[in-house]
Structure formats: C-alpha cells, structure tokens
Amino acid sequence: MRKGYKVFDADAHVIEPKNLWERFLEKKFQHRVSWKQPFEGMDRFRPATVDGRYTQSYKTLYGRQQEAVRWTTEEMRKRFGEVIDKQFDGPSVAAAMKREGVDLAVLYGPGYDIWVEGIDPELQAGMARAYNRWAEEMRETSGGLILAAGPVPLNDITRAVEEVQYAYENLGIRCFWARPNPFNHRTLGDRYYDPLWEILQDLDVGFATHEFMGLNGTSAGAERFESFVEWHSCVHQMEAQMAMLAMIVNGVYERFPRLRVAYMEAGSAWLPAWLHRIEEHVELAGWLETPECTKEPLEYFKRNCYVTTEPDEYLIYHAIEELGDERILFETDFPHPDSKYPHAVDTFLSQQRLSDDSKRKILWDNAVDFYRFPDSHMPDHFEEATE
C-alpha cells in the first residue's frame, strides 16, 4: 500500500536470469538457446540467440541505444540496487515492490527470445513451458507477491492451446500474453487464433499484448528508424493500436464476448481519438470489409478491453473524461530505464486532475476485475510501503 491505496502493478518486468533456459528448458532444446555478447567486453541487455540467430535487432545490439537511456549494468545497479546482483530472484523483487508500495505485481516476458521470426514451433512451445515453470518458482519464492503472465506460443495454434491448458492446470498460471506484432503474417484478428480465444474465454482468464522494442522481426518503426528516440516513441503505442484495431474489426470480440484483453505499456491518452477513427472507417466501408464488426468499436472496448497508464501520463484525464475510469490499469514498468521506481506510485498519486476514486480504481480495482485471480493468488493482508 501507499498512502492508504492498494496497489496492483498490472505490468512489471524483471531481467530473467541467464540460467532460466538451462534450468527449465527440456534438455533436448537446451543446445539451441544461448547467451552471447556481440563483442567481447560489450554489455548488452539479454543478448540471446535461438538456433544461432540473435532474437534482438542489430540496432539494439550494435547501436548505442542502451547507453543513450543510461541502462548499462552499472547504471541499473545504481538505480535498483541489490536486485541487479541477485539477478531479480523472487525475494529481491518482492522487496523492491514492497519499497514501492506494490501489493501484487504481474510480470511480462520474455520480450524477445521466443518471438524471433521463423522460430521452430516445437522449440517455441518448449520455451513457453520453461518460462511458465520459472514463473511458478517466482511466485513461490516471492511469497506470492510476484506473478507472471504466461507467453502463448503463437507459431502453432494447437501447441498454443495445449500450453495454456497445461500452464493453467499444472503451474498456477492465471493470465497469458503475446506480442501485438504480426506473427507468420497473421494479425491477432485472424481466425487462425480463434481456438486460443475460445479457451481463454472458457477459463475466464485475462490475455494481454505487450510490445518490447528491439525484436529481430516485424514491429512498428523498425524499418525506418535507428535511434531510440524515434523507434521507442512509436512502437509500443502503434503496435497496441494496430492489435486492438485488428481484433475489433475482424470480429474477435463479436465471436468471443467474454474475452478480456489488455493492451499493455502503450499509454491511454490516445484511446478516444483512436476509437473514433476506427468507428469512422467502419461506418464508411465496414459493410463490405468488416461485416463481423456489428457494434460500435467503443462498445467492444468498454466490454472487452483495457489499457494501461504509466505514473506520469498526465493526459490520462482526457481518456477518463471521454471513456470513464473503469478500463485503465496501472503499471510501474519496473525496472525499465524510464521507470519512476521507487516513486512510481507517488508520481501517479500526485496527479491533480484525477479524483481519489479514479486513483483507487486504476491502482487496484480495475486490475482485480481484469485478472480475476482466485483467492489463492491474491494478498491476504496489506502493509504500508517500506522506505
């Protein structure tokens, strides 16, 4: 808690340990996944290779974006302390969250390793299983404070459904995610993914999209920008917008009315204008091109969708004025370079144009509604933040 507010961090992160694949990936796959700095003496963020190919773009590996945002290992150590040296293990991450005032956090990852284009479907499914096994350990070692969304291996829909079912039944995973980018030339609005939406709806669990800049693959801005400023300014928001667009107009929410989807780490101030723009185009040409979009896009959003806000997104008031405050989730974005840790919650609470009621909904109530975790996954007591 922070100043009497319960805090649910709907989108947090860690730097996954380098031995994650060694410990949790099936032995038959382990020789196909490794870590390797591009050059000796380099300090790059999680430079993983899958079947000999880097999963990150050459722009993040060989450019100077990491230095530009002051996110070298030494800079991270200065900001986040012992959690870096302890490789983000459960106890150290839990201690960091308690310092911030977070009562429950959900992790999203890995950002690159299982999403490289052309990955073997069997290997992708195996890596998702390994991550979910690690997530089970994180939940246990953090005292239940740190949960994780399970990555869905989209390469093969049969394997995707099997992994959701397995993770739910055997590993305690109660939410799932994938990148919003096109995969195998399919958007998330493609009917190929209908079996996934069906099982998520039947299990009554949340699904989220989450972009990570730097993928060795398709993402907004990758084909034209080299700098962090340019690429990062557009990629998260635009990929979320396009995923939302594809799912709305291609009838995903028409066919699966109980599906809950959150578009993470993309902000919220853009939302009213984006929904209005989609509506204008559906009115114009939807009769021919998107006949399964039978309701106004706004109606689908208010029934099925959520977005997130970061602590200093002061224009959030505009989204609330236009759309209300029930579909916005709070994220600390720990431990990214633009994170406000350990003052993320204080930064959000300092916003003058938000009512106390809106702050309570965004910090806690809305995430409870989106995730709908069982009692076994929820905190049983709340304590004020440690300083």
C-alpha positions in Angstrom: 0.0 0.0 0.0 1.0 3.6 -0.5 -0.7 6.3 1.5 -3.7 4.1 2.1 -4.1 3.0 -1.6 -3.9 -0.7 -2.5 -1.5 -1.1 -5.5 -1.8 -3.7 -8.2 1.1 -3.4 -10.7 -0.6 -4.8 -13.8 2.6 -4.7 -15.9 6.0 -5.2 -14.3 9.2 -6.8 -15.5 12.5 -8.4 -14.5 15.6 -9.3 -16.3 15.2 -13.0 -16.5 18.1 -15.0 -15.1 20.6 -16.2 -17.7 20.2 -19.8 -16.4 16.4 -19.8 -17.0 16.7 -21.9 -20.1 19.4 -24.2 -18.6 17.2 -24.9 -15.5 13.7 -25.1 -17.0 14.0 -25.9 -20.7 13.9 -29.5 -21.7 17.3 -31.0 -22.3 16.6 -31.7 -26.0 16.2 -28.0 -26.6 19.0 -26.5 -24.4 21.8 -26.6 -27.0 19.6 -24.4 -29.3 19.3 -21.4 -26.9 22.3 -19.5 -25.6 23.6 -16.1 -24.5 26.4 -14.3 -26.3 27.5 -10.7 -26.2 28.0 -9.3 -29.7 31.6 -8.4 -29.0 33.9 -9.2 -26.1 33.6 -6.5 -23.4 30.1 -5.4 -24.6 27.3 -5.0 -22.0 24.1 -5.6 -23.9 20.7 -6.3 -22.4 19.9 -10.0 -22.6 21.6 -10.9 -25.9 20.1 -14.3 -26.6 20.4 -16.5 -29.6 18.0 -19.1 -30.8 19.3 -21.6 -33.3 22.3 -19.4 -33.8 20.3 -16.2 -34.5 20.1 -13.2 -32.2 16.5 -12.6 -31.1 17.1 -8.8 -30.9 17.6 -6.4 -33.8 21.1 -5.4 -34.8 20.1 -1.8 -34.0 19.8 -2.6 -30.3 22.8 -5.0 -30.2 25.3 -2.9 -32.2 23.9 0.6 -31.8 24.2 2.9 -28.7 20.6 2.9 -27.6 21.3 1.3 -24.3 23.9 3.9 -23.4 21.6 6.7 -24.6 19.0 5.7 -22.0 21.6 5.0 -19.3 20.7 1.4 -19.0 24.0 -0.3 -18.7 24.5 -2.9 -15.9 26.3 -0.3 -13.8 23.6 2.3 -14.2 20.9 -0.3 -13.4 22.9 -1.2 -10.3 22.9 2.4 -9.1 19.2 2.7 -9.6 17.8 -0.6 -8.5 20.4 -1.8 -6.0 20.9 -5.4 -4.9 18.1 -6.7 -7.1 20.6 -6.5 -10.0 23.3 -8.5 -8.3 20.7 -11.1 -7.1 19.6 -11.4 -10.7 16.0 -10.5 -9.9 15.2 -13.5 -7.8 11.9 -13.7 -6.0 12.9 -12.3 -2.6 14.8 -9.3 -4.1 12.0 -8.4 -6.5 9.4 -8.7 -3.7 11.5 -6.4 -1.5 11.7 -3.8 -4.3 7.9 -3.9 -4.9 7.3 -3.5 -1.1 9.5 -0.5 -1.1 7.4 1.0 -3.9 4.2 0.1 -2.2 3.0 -2.6 -4.6 0.8 -5.3 -3.1 0.7 -7.6 -6.2 2.6 -7.5 -9.5 2.3 -9.4 -12.8 5.4 -9.9 -14.9 5.6 -9.8 -18.7 8.4 -11.6 -20.5 10.5 -12.8 -22.2 10.4 -9.9 -24.6 12.4 -11.4 -27.5 13.6 -15.0 -27.1 10.6 -16.9 -28.1 9.3 -14.4 -30.7 12.1 -14.4 -33.3 10.7 -14.8 -36.7 11.0 -18.3 -38.2 11.4 -20.0 -34.8 10.7 -23.7 -34.8 7.1 -24.2 -33.4 8.2 -27.1 -31.2 11.0 -25.1 -29.7 8.8 -22.0 -29.2 6.3 -24.1 -27.3 9.1 -25.7 -25.2 10.5 -22.2 -24.3 7.0 -21.1 -23.2 6.7 -24.1 -21.0 10.1 -23.4 -19.5 9.2 -19.8 -18.8 6.0 -20.9 -17.1 7.9 -23.3 -14.9 10.2 -20.4 -13.9 7.1 -18.3 -13.2 5.8 -20.9 -10.8 9.1 -20.6 -8.9 9.0 -16.8 -8.8 5.5 -16.9 -7.3 6.6 -19.2 -4.6 9.9 -17.5 -3.7 8.4 -14.0 -3.7 5.8 -15.1 -1.2 3.0 -14.8 -3.7 3.7 -11.1 -4.5 5.2 -11.7 -7.9 3.1 -13.5 -10.5 3.7 -13.8 -14.2 1.6 -13.9 -17.4 2.3 -17.0 -19.5 3.6 -16.4 -23.0 1.5 -18.1 -25.7 3.5 -19.8 -28.5 1.5 -18.5 -31.4 3.5 -20.3 -34.1 1.2 -23.4 -33.9 -2.3 -22.8 -32.6 -2.6 -26.4 -31.4 0.5 -26.1 -29.2 -0.7 -22.6 -28.1 -3.9 -24.1 -26.7 -2.1 -27.0 -25.2 0.3 -24.7 -23.3 -2.5 -22.5 -22.0 -4.3 -25.6 -20.7 -1.1 -27.1 -19.2 0.0 -23.9 -17.5 -3.4 -23.3 -16.1 -3.9 -26.8 -14.7 -0.3 -27.6 -13.6 1.6 -24.4 -13.0 -0.9 -22.0 -11.5 -0.7 -19.5 -14.4 -3.9 -17.4 -14.5 -3.2 -14.9 -17.3 -1.5 -15.1 -20.6 0.1 -12.8 -23.2 1.7 -12.4 -26.6 3.3 -9.7 -28.6 0.9 -7.5 -30.6 3.1 -7.7 -33.8 2.1 -9.8 -36.8 3.4 -13.3 -36.5 3.7 -15.5 -39.6 2.0 -12.7 -41.5 -1.1 -13.0 -39.3 -2.6 -10.3 -37.1 -4.3 -11.1 -33.8 -7.6 -10.6 -35.7 -7.0 -13.7 -37.8 -9.5 -16.5 -37.4 -6.5 -18.9 -37.0 -6.3 -17.8 -33.4 -10.0 -18.5 -32.6 -9.2 -21.7 -30.6 -6.9 -19.6 -28.4 -9.6 -17.0 -27.7 -12.1 -19.8 -27.0 -10.0 -21.5 -24.3 -9.1 -18.1 -22.7 -12.8 -17.2 -22.6 -13.8 -20.6 -21.2 -11.1 -20.5 -18.5 -12.1 -16.9 -17.6 -8.5 -15.6 -17.6 -7.1 -12.4 -18.9 -5.0 -12.0 -22.0 -2.7 -9.1 -22.8 -0.5 -7.9 -25.6 2.9 -6.4 -24.8 5.4 -4.8 -27.2 9.1 -4.8 -26.5 11.2 -2.5 -28.7 14.1 -4.3 -30.4 12.7 -7.5 -31.8 14.5 -9.2 -34.6 11.3 -9.2 -36.6 8.3 -7.0 -37.6 7.5 -4.1 -35.4 6.3 -0.5 -36.0 9.2 1.8 -36.8 11.8 -0.9 -37.2 12.1 -0.5 -40.9 12.7 3.3 -40.9 14.3 4.3 -37.5 17.7 3.8 -36.0 17.6 5.8 -32.8 15.9 5.0 -29.5 14.0 8.4 -29.6 12.4 7.7 -32.9 11.7 3.9 -32.6 10.6 3.9 -29.0 8.3 6.9 -29.5 6.1 5.0 -31.8 6.5 1.2 -31.4 4.6 0.5 -28.1 1.6 2.7 -28.8 1.3 1.9 -32.5 1.6 -1.8 -32.1 -1.1 -1.8 -29.4 -3.3 0.3 -31.6 -3.0 -2.0 -34.5 -3.6 -5.1 -32.5 -6.7 -3.5 -31.0 -7.9 -2.5 -34.4 -7.4 -6.0 -35.9 -9.3 -7.7 -33.1 -12.2 -5.3 -33.1 -12.9 -5.0 -36.8 -12.3 -8.7 -37.5 -14.9 -9.8 -35.1 -12.8 -11.3 -32.3 -14.9 -9.6 -29.6 -18.1 -10.4 -31.6 -17.3 -14.1 -31.6 -15.9 -14.2 -28.0 -18.0 -11.7 -26.0 -16.5 -12.7 -22.6 -12.8 -12.4 -23.7 -10.8 -9.9 -21.7 -7.8 -8.3 -23.4 -5.4 -5.6 -22.1 -3.0 -3.7 -24.3 0.0 -3.2 -22.0 2.6 -0.5 -21.9 1.1 1.7 -24.6 -0.5 4.5 -22.5 -4.1 5.6 -22.7 -4.4 9.3 -23.7 -4.6 8.3 -27.4 -7.5 6.0 -26.9 -10.6 8.3 -27.5 -9.2 9.5 -30.8 -8.2 6.0 -32.0 -11.6 4.5 -31.2 -13.3 7.4 -33.0 -11.1 6.9 -36.1 -11.9 3.2 -36.2 -15.6 3.9 -35.9 -15.4 6.4 -38.8 -13.8 3.8 -41.1 -16.2 1.0 -40.1 -19.1 3.3 -40.8 -17.7 4.1 -44.2 -16.5 0.7 -45.5 -17.3 -1.9 -42.8 -20.4 -3.1 -44.6 -18.1 -4.8 -47.2 -14.7 -5.2 -45.4 -15.5 -5.9 -41.8 -19.1 -7.3 -41.6 -18.3 -9.1 -38.3 -17.9 -5.8 -36.5 -21.6 -5.3 -35.8 -21.3 -2.9 -32.8 -19.5 0.4 -32.4 -15.8 0.0 -31.6 -16.4 1.9 -28.4 -18.9 -0.7 -27.3 -16.4 -3.6 -27.8 -13.7 -1.7 -26.0 -15.9 -0.9 -22.9 -17.0 -4.6 -22.7 -13.8 -6.4 -23.6 -10.7 -4.2 -23.4 -8.3 -2.5 -21.0 -5.3 -0.2 -21.5 -2.6 0.9 -19.1 -1.2 4.2 -17.8 2.2 4.9 -16.5 2.8 7.1 -13.4 3.5 10.3 -15.2 1.0 10.1 -18.1 -0.8 13.3 -17.0 -3.1 13.3 -20.1 -4.9 10.3 -18.7 -7.6 12.7 -17.6 -8.6 13.1 -21.2 -9.2 9.4 -21.6 -11.2 9.4 -18.4 -13.3 12.3 -19.4 -14.2 10.7 -22.7 -14.4 7.0 -21.7 -14.6 6.7 -17.9 -12.1 5.3 -15.5 -13.0 1.6 -15.4 -10.8 0.2 -18.2 -7.4 1.7 -17.2 -4.8 -0.3 -15.4 -1.7 1.0 -13.5 1.8 -0.1 -14.3 5.1 0.8 -12.7 7.1 -0.5 -15.7 9.8 -1.7 -13.2 12.7 -1.9 -13.9 12.9 -0.2 -17.3 15.1 2.9 -17.8 12.0 5.3 -17.8 10.6 3.7 -14.6 9.9 6.1 -11.8 10.9 3.5 -9.2 10.8 3.8 -6.2 8.5 6.7 -6.7 6.1 5.3 -9.3 3.1 5.2 -7.1 3.8 8.6 -5.5 4.2 10.1 -9.0 0.8 8.8 -10.0 -0.9 9.9 -6.8 0.5 13.4 -7.3 -1.6 13.9 -10.4 -4.0 16.8 -9.6 -6.7 16.2 -12.3 -7.6 12.7 -11.1 -10.2 12.1 -8.3 -9.4 9.9 -5.4 -12.0 7.5 -6.6 -10.4 7.3 -10.0 -7.0 6.7 -8.4 -8.3 3.8 -6.4 -9.9 2.2 -9.4 -6.8 2.5 -11.5 -4.4 1.4 -8.8 -6.3 -1.6 -7.7 -10.0 -2.3 -8.6 -9.6 -2.3 -12.4 -6.7 -4.8 -12.3 -8.7 -7.0 -10.0 -11.5 -7.0 -12.5 -9.3 -7.7 -15.5 -7.2 -10.5 -14.0 -9.9 -12.1 -11.7 -7.3 -14.1 -9.9 -8.6 -16.7 -7.5 -8.2 -16.0 -3.7 -5.1 -18.3 -3.7 -3.3 -15.7 -5.9 -4.4 -12.6 -4.1 -2.7 -11.0 -1.0 -4.4 -11.7 2.3 -3.0 -8.6 4.1 -1.8 -5.1 3.1 1.0 -3.1 4.6 2.2 0.5 4.0 5.3 0.8 1.8 8.7 0.5 3.4 11.1 3.3 2.8 
